[in-house]
Amino acid sequence: MNHLDRINLTLEYIEAHIDTNLDLSLLAAKSALSKYHFHRIFKALLGEQPLKYVARRRLTRAAHDLLNTDRRIIDIAFDLGFGSHESFIRAFKKRFLLTPSQFRRIKPRIPFEDKGKIGPLDLRLSHGKAIPNPTILTRPAFSITGLIYSGRETSAIGWLWDRFWEMIRSGTFTVENHQYLGACFHDLDMRNNEVFEYYAGFEIGDSINIPKRFKTVDIPENAYAVFTHQGHVNNIEMTYDQIYGNWLPRSMYTPTMDLDIIVVDSRFSGRNEKSEVDILIPVSREKARSVKK
């Protein structure tokens, strides 16, 4: 079973348990993915974050109950998992521009959304080129050392690399094989917003001298799906969208770490359309757990 099927089964689980506590950890476990990868794949496929999807489906169920039953508004709110009558009213009004009592009285004609289901994935294109099948390789354990940024500002990645290139130009250190690595460790904060820790550096053993300000991280042995991004570096997110919204959901591979690695070598020629870098996603072909309904 691929991850597209698992996400669809998770959507069915949401519908069947919409009146229970559906947190991100539970939904990720149902899809046999880490919280980060479930969050990213779900958003790539459905266009919204998992818990926002759950909230929207609960409000749709509430609207249906208001129009088709005489149940008390407060009972509908609590049965659908809203913490208070007031929070339900605020969320409902934001979604439908009417309070629940106004909605029940006016009985507006609205098209009710069907429950979510992802159909067959069309081949998505980027600059007219379909993303190729990746190469799968196993890389022994290694260590990366370099400059580090922790936070949620993606613009800081470019700034970090600019500092790194300046150190190379000034002769602060040298890398014999001229291969550089960017390692991004992903996480989610308490509100399920993405945060990350990014290293711009190189593999230890390839440098004559390592600056004291550099930090080091150890990467265990793992298999990687290797994709090549071709074109302007600012468009690399389009390649990530292809990976998480197209290849990974229908593959039989499961991400093993909340990590991706960028390999920058002689093929990188700055910010132009002929430049190439590799993207490494740690994966395993081990059979994932079944989704329980």
Secondary structure as the mmCIF struct_conf table of DSSP 4:
data_model
#
loop_
_struct_conf.conf_type_id
_struct_conf.id
_struct_conf.beg_label_comp_id
_struct_conf.beg_label_asym_id
_struct_conf.beg_label_seq_id
_struct_conf.end_label_comp_id
_struct_conf.end_label_asym_id
_struct_conf.end_label_seq_id
HELX_RH_AL_P HELX_RH_AL_P1 HIS A 3 ALA A 16
TURN_TY1_P TURN_TY1_P1 HIS A 17 ASP A 19
BEND BEND1 THR A 20 THR A 20
HELX_RH_AL_P HELX_RH_AL_P2 LEU A 24 LYS A 30
TURN_TY1_P TURN_TY1_P2 SER A 31 ALA A 32
BEND BEND2 LEU A 33 LEU A 33
HELX_RH_AL_P HELX_RH_AL_P3 LYS A 35 LEU A 46
BEND BEND3 GLY A 47 GLU A 48
HELX_RH_AL_P HELX_RH_AL_P4 PRO A 50 ASN A 68
HELX_RH_AL_P HELX_RH_AL_P5 ILE A 73 ASP A 79
TURN_TY1_P TURN_TY1_P3 LEU A 80 GLY A 81
BEND BEND4 GLY A 83 GLY A 83
HELX_RH_AL_P HELX_RH_AL_P6 HIS A 85 PHE A 96
BEND BEND5 LEU A 97 LEU A 98
HELX_RH_AL_P HELX_RH_AL_P7 PRO A 100 ILE A 106
HELX_LH_PP_P HELX_LH_PP_P1 PRO A 111 GLY A 116
HELX_LH_PP_P HELX_LH_PP_P2 PRO A 120 ASP A 122
STRN STRN1 LEU A 125 SER A 126
TURN_TY1_P TURN_TY1_P4 HIS A 127 GLY A 128
STRN STRN2 LYS A 129 ALA A 130
HELX_LH_PP_P HELX_LH_PP_P3 ILE A 131 PRO A 134
STRN STRN3 THR A 135 ARG A 139
STRN STRN4 PHE A 142 GLY A 151
BEND BEND6 ARG A 152 ARG A 152
TURN_TY1_P TURN_TY1_P5 THR A 154 THR A 154
HELX_RH_AL_P HELX_RH_AL_P8 SER A 155 ARG A 169
TURN_TY1_P TURN_TY1_P6 SER A 170 GLY A 171
BEND BEND7 THR A 172 THR A 172
STRN STRN5 VAL A 175 VAL A 175
TURN_TY1_P TURN_TY1_P7 GLU A 176 ASN A 177
STRN STRN6 TYR A 180 LEU A 188
TURN_TY1_P TURN_TY1_P8 MET A 190 ARG A 191
BEND BEND8 ASN A 192 ASN A 192
STRN STRN7 GLU A 194 GLU A 203
TURN_TY1_P TURN_TY1_P9 ILE A 204 GLY A 205
BEND BEND9 ASP A 206 ASP A 206
STRN STRN8 SER A 207 SER A 207
BEND BEND10 ILE A 208 ILE A 208
TURN_TY1_P TURN_TY1_P10 LYS A 212 ARG A 213
STRN STRN9 LYS A 215 ILE A 219
STRN STRN10 ASN A 222 GLN A 230
BEND BEND11 GLY A 231 GLY A 231
HELX_RH_3T_P HELX_RH_3T_P1 VAL A 233 ASN A 235
HELX_RH_AL_P HELX_RH_AL_P9 ILE A 236 GLN A 242
HELX_RH_PI_P HELX_RH_PI_P1 ILE A 243 TRP A 247
HELX_RH_AL_P HELX_RH_AL_P10 LEU A 248 ARG A 250
BEND BEND12 SER A 251 MET A 252
STRN STRN11 THR A 254 PRO A 255
BEND BEND13 MET A 257 ASP A 258
STRN STRN12 LEU A 259 VAL A 264
TURN_TY1_P TURN_TY1_P11 SER A 266 ARG A 267
BEND BEND14 GLY A 270 ASN A 272
TURN_TY1_P TURN_TY1_P12 GLU A 273 LYS A 274
STRN STRN13 GLU A 276 SER A 284
BEND BEND15 GLU A 286 GLU A 286
HELX_LH_PP_P HELX_LH_PP_P4 LYS A 287 LYS A 292
#
